[in-house]
């Protein structure tokens, strides 16, 4: 059975972010998929656990950006109407 590269404790990884400000652990040997940007681990990657720890410390609100923006806009609208 093939080993999952995302579980490789000895591998090197990046932290990626997408337009929704969601994060992903990504092995350095795989091309970064479209729509994702490296935000931690450049230039050569970092150990898996270090990247996971960074993601845990950085990604504190797991809601997609579009949902956070939607909620915030409705809160502003409610405040403006006094609801």
C-alpha positions in Angstrom: 0.0 0.0 0.0 1.4 3.4 -1.0 2.2 5.9 1.8 0.2 9.1 1.9 2.7 11.9 1.2 0.7 14.2 3.5 1.5 11.9 6.4 5.2 11.7 5.8 6.8 12.7 9.1 10.2 13.0 7.3 8.9 15.1 4.4 9.2 18.8 3.8 6.0 20.9 3.4 4.6 24.3 2.7 1.5 26.0 4.1 -0.7 27.2 1.3 -3.6 29.6 1.3 -6.5 30.1 -1.1 -8.8 33.0 -2.0 -11.1 32.0 0.9 -8.2 32.3 3.3 -8.3 28.6 4.0 -5.0 26.8 4.7 -3.5 23.5 3.5 -0.5 21.4 4.3 1.3 20.7 1.0 4.4 18.5 0.3 7.2 20.4 -1.4 7.7 17.8 -4.2 4.2 18.3 -5.6 3.3 21.4 -7.8 1.2 23.9 -6.0 -2.3 23.7 -7.3 -4.0 26.6 -9.1 -5.7 29.0 -6.8 -3.3 28.4 -3.9 -0.3 30.4 -2.8 2.7 29.4 -0.5 2.5 31.4 2.7 4.9 29.5 4.9 7.9 27.2 4.4 9.7 28.9 1.4 12.2 28.4 -0.1 12.8 24.7 0.6 9.9 23.7 2.9 9.8 23.0 6.6 9.2 19.8 8.7 5.6 18.6 8.7 4.9 19.3 12.4 6.3 22.8 12.2 4.0 23.6 9.3 1.0 22.1 11.0 1.8 24.1 14.2 2.1 27.3 12.1 -1.3 26.6 10.5 -2.9 26.0 13.9 -1.5 29.3 15.2 -2.4 31.3 12.1 -5.8 29.9 11.0 -7.9 30.8 14.0 -11.3 31.3 12.2 -12.1 28.3 10.0 -15.0 29.9 8.3 -14.4 30.8 4.6 -13.7 34.5 3.9 -16.8 34.8 1.9 -18.9 33.7 4.9 -17.1 36.0 7.3 -17.6 38.9 4.9 -21.3 38.0 4.4 -21.9 37.9 8.2 -20.0 41.2 8.7 -22.0 43.0 6.0 -25.3 41.9 7.6 -24.1 43.0 11.0 -23.2 46.4 9.6 -26.6 46.7 7.9 -28.4 45.7 11.1 -26.5 48.2 13.1 -27.3 51.0 10.5 -31.0 50.2 10.8 -30.9 49.9 14.6 -32.0 46.3 14.7 
